Amino acid sequence: MSEIQGVTVWHIGRCGSTVLGRCLNQHSGLHWNNEIFNPWMPARRNNRELPSVEEVLRSAREKSGDKISISEIKFLSSQHPGIYGMNALSLLEKLMKLGYKKHILLQRRNILKRMISHCRAFDTGIYHVEQGGVGKEKAVIPYIMPTNDILVGTKRKSLIEWITEIIAEYECIAKRLKELDASVLYLTYEQDIEDNPLVGYYKVCDWLDLPIEHANVDLQRTSSGVLQDTIGNYNELMDLLLPLGYSWMVTT
């Protein structure tokens, strides 16, 4: 285990990273650091001096002890790379040079549902729900999904602009990971987490050549049901996405 500097999980948020991380953290050989750059986002920094990327990574490794250190990075330019005036590719290459050569790319293919989850969580303040719990979002069904001026990280864009950018950024980082001498595990929310987060947990253990240990899934989905029943402006979303070929995001 000591030969591994750490494992980086690349994602954009609202894609099951927390429930996966909480499963991984129950393994005796793993330590989940959550989003290591999150405290240094401009809105949360409170005028504290920004540490270097190396310092943040070193702190995460120290907290992990002799376990494999697993850290998350939200990779849009308006998210963690932007703290340092970087983009996902420049931050990735910096990590590679520092010896971080094991990466997980966690994707949520239905970007519309990701954006709905993002906006609903921001409005309700409910980002995670413990097993058996009830989120306050139940009181805002049907939910009216905003289509303009949506804040993600430090930037505001329309729903269509975010969907287009997120798809492009995923393709860009996936392409670069293939080009680099990196060990990569590709996970999707829909296949590996949505119905059973242990699927993703088992895949990570197998990829790291670790024995499977028991883990409890202690979070549940914050919302459920088909969009037609839970979104008040369903037809508006369909009208927006249909011309772009993204209507499947509304209907699945």
C-alpha positions as CSV (number, residue, x, y, z in Angstrom):
1,M,0.0,0.0,0.0
2,S,2.8,2.4,0.7
3,E,3.8,2.5,-3.0
4,I,0.5,4.3,-3.8
5,Q,0.7,8.0,-3.2
6,G,-3.0,8.1,-3.2
7,V,-6.2,7.6,-5.3
8,T,-7.9,10.6,-6.8
9,V,-11.7,10.4,-7.5
10,W,-12.6,12.9,-10.2
11,H,-16.3,14.0,-10.4
12,I,-18.5,17.1,-10.5
13,G,-20.7,16.4,-7.5
14,R,-24.2,14.9,-7.0
15,C,-23.0,11.7,-8.5
16,G,-22.9,9.3,-5.5
17,S,-19.3,10.1,-4.4
18,T,-20.2,10.5,-0.7
19,V,-22.1,7.2,-0.3
20,L,-19.3,5.5,-2.2
21,G,-16.6,7.2,0.0
22,R,-18.4,6.2,3.2
23,C,-18.4,2.6,2.1
24,L,-14.7,2.8,1.2
25,N,-13.9,4.3,4.5
26,Q,-15.1,1.2,6.3
27,H,-12.4,-0.9,4.7
28,S,-9.4,-1.5,6.9
29,G,-6.9,-0.6,4.1
30,L,-8.6,2.6,2.9
31,H,-9.0,6.2,4.2
32,W,-11.5,8.5,2.5
33,N,-10.5,12.2,2.7
34,N,-13.6,13.6,1.1
35,E,-13.1,16.7,-1.1
36,I,-9.7,17.8,0.0
37,F,-9.8,21.2,-1.8
38,N,-13.4,22.1,-0.7
39,P,-12.3,24.2,2.4
40,W,-10.3,26.4,0.1
41,M,-13.1,27.4,-2.2
42,P,-13.3,31.2,-2.2
43,A,-16.6,31.3,-0.4
44,R,-15.3,29.1,2.4
45,R,-11.7,30.3,2.7
46,N,-12.5,33.2,5.1
47,N,-9.4,35.1,4.1
48,R,-7.2,32.2,5.1
49,E,-4.0,31.9,3.1
50,L,-4.3,29.4,0.3
51,P,-2.0,26.3,0.8
52,S,-0.2,24.8,-2.2
53,V,-1.6,21.8,-4.0
54,E,1.3,19.8,-2.5
55,E,0.5,20.9,1.0
56,V,-3.2,19.8,0.6
57,L,-2.1,16.4,-0.7
58,R,0.5,16.0,2.1
59,S,-2.1,16.7,4.7
60,A,-4.5,14.2,3.2
61,R,-1.8,11.5,3.2
62,E,-0.8,12.2,6.8
63,K,-4.4,11.8,7.9
64,S,-4.6,8.4,6.1
65,G,-1.7,6.9,8.0
66,D,-0.6,3.7,6.5
67,K,-3.9,3.2,4.6
68,I,-4.4,4.1,0.9
69,S,-5.5,7.7,0.8
70,I,-8.6,8.4,-1.4
71,S,-9.3,12.0,-2.2
72,E,-12.1,13.6,-4.3
73,I,-11.6,16.5,-6.7
74,K,-14.5,18.3,-8.4
75,F,-13.0,18.9,-11.7
76,L,-14.9,21.7,-13.5
77,S,-12.9,24.9,-13.9
78,S,-15.5,26.7,-11.6
79,Q,-14.9,24.0,-8.9
80,H,-11.6,22.9,-7.4
81,P,-9.0,23.5,-10.2
82,G,-10.2,27.1,-10.4
83,I,-9.0,27.8,-6.9
84,Y,-5.5,27.6,-8.3
85,G,-6.3,29.2,-11.7
86,M,-6.1,25.8,-13.3
87,N,-8.3,23.5,-15.2
88,A,-8.9,19.8,-14.8
89,L,-6.1,18.8,-17.3
90,S,-3.4,21.0,-15.7
91,L,-4.3,19.8,-12.2
92,L,-4.3,16.2,-13.4
93,E,-0.9,16.5,-14.9
94,K,0.4,18.1,-11.8
95,L,-0.8,15.2,-9.7
96,M,0.7,12.7,-12.1
97,K,4.1,14.5,-11.8
98,L,3.7,14.2,-8.0
99,G,3.3,10.4,-8.3
100,Y,-0.5,10.2,-8.2
101,K,-1.1,7.7,-11.0
102,K,-4.3,5.9,-9.8
103,H,-7.5,7.7,-10.7
104,I,-11.2,7.0,-10.6
105,L,-13.5,8.9,-13.0
106,L,-17.0,8.9,-11.6
107,Q,-19.6,10.0,-14.1
108,R,-23.3,10.7,-13.8
109,R,-24.5,10.3,-17.4
110,N,-27.9,12.0,-16.9
111,I,-26.6,15.5,-16.4
112,L,-30.1,16.9,-16.2
113,K,-30.8,14.8,-13.1
114,R,-27.5,15.8,-11.7
115,M,-28.4,19.4,-12.1
116,I,-31.8,18.9,-10.6
117,S,-30.2,17.2,-7.6
118,H,-27.7,20.1,-7.3
119,C,-30.4,22.8,-7.4
120,R,-32.8,21.0,-5.2
121,A,-30.1,20.4,-2.6
122,F,-29.1,24.1,-2.7
123,D,-32.7,25.2,-2.2
124,T,-33.5,22.8,0.6
125,G,-30.1,22.5,2.3
126,I,-30.5,18.7,2.2
127,Y,-27.4,17.2,0.5
128,H,-27.5,13.7,2.0
129,V,-30.1,11.6,3.8
130,E,-29.3,8.8,6.2
131,Q,-30.9,5.5,5.7
132,G,-34.5,5.6,6.9
133,G,-34.5,9.4,6.9
134,V,-36.8,11.8,5.2
135,G,-35.4,14.9,3.3
136,K,-37.1,18.3,3.3
137,E,-37.3,18.1,-0.4
138,K,-40.4,16.0,0.0
139,A,-42.2,19.3,0.7
140,V,-41.2,20.9,-2.6
141,I,-42.7,18.3,-5.0
142,P,-43.4,19.2,-7.8
143,Y,-40.0,21.0,-7.9
144,I,-39.6,23.8,-10.4
145,M,-36.2,23.4,-12.0
146,P,-34.5,26.7,-12.9
147,T,-33.2,26.9,-16.4
148,N,-31.1,30.1,-16.1
149,D,-28.5,31.6,-13.8
150,I,-27.6,28.4,-12.0
151,L,-24.5,28.6,-9.7
152,V,-22.0,25.7,-9.9
153,G,-18.9,26.4,-7.9
154,T,-18.0,30.0,-8.7
155,K,-19.8,30.5,-12.0
156,R,-23.4,31.0,-13.1
157,K,-24.7,29.6,-16.4
158,S,-27.9,28.4,-18.0
159,L,-29.0,24.8,-17.7
160,I,-28.2,24.1,-21.3
161,E,-24.8,25.8,-21.0
162,W,-24.0,23.6,-17.9
163,I,-25.1,20.4,-19.6
164,T,-23.0,21.2,-22.7
165,E,-19.9,22.1,-20.6
166,I,-20.2,19.1,-18.3
167,I,-20.4,16.6,-21.2
168,A,-17.4,18.3,-22.9
169,E,-15.3,18.3,-19.7
170,Y,-16.0,14.6,-19.0
171,E,-15.0,13.7,-22.5
172,C,-11.8,15.9,-22.2
173,I,-10.6,14.4,-18.9
174,A,-11.5,10.8,-20.0
175,K,-9.4,11.3,-23.1
176,R,-6.4,12.7,-21.2
177,L,-6.5,9.9,-18.7
178,K,-6.3,7.4,-21.5
179,E,-3.3,9.2,-23.0
180,L,-1.4,9.3,-19.7
181,D,0.4,6.5,-18.0
182,A,-2.3,6.2,-15.3
183,S,-4.3,3.4,-13.8
184,V,-7.9,4.4,-14.3
185,L,-11.2,2.9,-13.0
186,Y,-14.3,4.3,-14.8
187,L,-17.5,4.3,-12.7
188,T,-20.9,5.6,-13.5
189,Y,-23.6,6.6,-11.0
190,E,-26.3,4.8,-13.0
191,Q,-24.5,1.4,-13.1
192,D,-22.3,1.4,-10.0
193,I,-24.0,3.4,-7.3
194,E,-27.7,4.4,-7.9
195,D,-29.3,1.0,-7.1
196,N,-26.6,-0.5,-5.0
197,P,-23.5,1.5,-4.0
198,L,-21.7,-1.7,-3.0
199,V,-21.3,-2.4,-6.7
200,G,-18.9,0.5,-7.0
201,Y,-17.3,-0.3,-3.6
202,Y,-16.5,-3.9,-4.8
203,K,-15.1,-2.6,-8.1
204,V,-12.7,-0.2,-6.3
205,C,-11.5,-3.0,-3.9
206,D,-10.9,-5.3,-6.9
207,W,-9.1,-2.6,-8.8
208,L,-6.8,-1.9,-5.8
209,D,-6.2,-5.7,-5.3
210,L,-7.8,-5.5,-1.8
211,P,-9.9,-8.2,-0.3
212,I,-13.6,-7.4,0.0
213,E,-14.6,-6.4,3.5
214,H,-18.1,-5.9,4.8
215,A,-19.5,-2.4,4.4
216,N,-22.8,-0.8,5.3
217,V,-24.6,1.6,3.0
218,D,-25.7,4.3,5.4
219,L,-27.1,6.9,3.0
220,Q,-30.1,6.8,0.8
221,R,-31.1,8.7,-2.3
222,T,-32.4,12.2,-1.6
223,S,-35.3,11.9,-4.1
224,S,-37.0,9.3,-6.2
225,G,-39.7,8.9,-8.8
226,V,-39.9,9.8,-12.5
227,L,-39.3,13.4,-13.5
228,Q,-42.8,13.7,-15.0
229,D,-44.2,13.3,-11.6
230,T,-41.7,15.3,-9.5
231,I,-40.8,18.2,-11.7
232,G,-43.3,21.0,-12.2
233,N,-41.9,22.4,-15.4
234,Y,-41.3,19.0,-17.0
235,N,-42.7,20.2,-20.4
236,E,-40.4,23.2,-20.4
237,L,-37.4,21.0,-19.8
238,M,-38.5,18.7,-22.7
239,D,-38.8,21.7,-25.0
240,L,-35.3,22.8,-24.1
241,L,-33.6,19.5,-24.4
242,L,-35.4,17.9,-27.4
243,P,-33.8,20.1,-30.1
244,L,-30.3,19.2,-28.7
245,G,-30.9,15.5,-28.7
246,Y,-30.9,15.3,-24.9
247,S,-34.6,14.4,-24.4
248,W,-33.5,11.0,-23.1
249,M,-32.4,12.9,-19.9
250,V,-36.0,13.9,-19.3
251,T,-37.6,10.6,-20.0
252,T,-35.3,8.2,-18.3
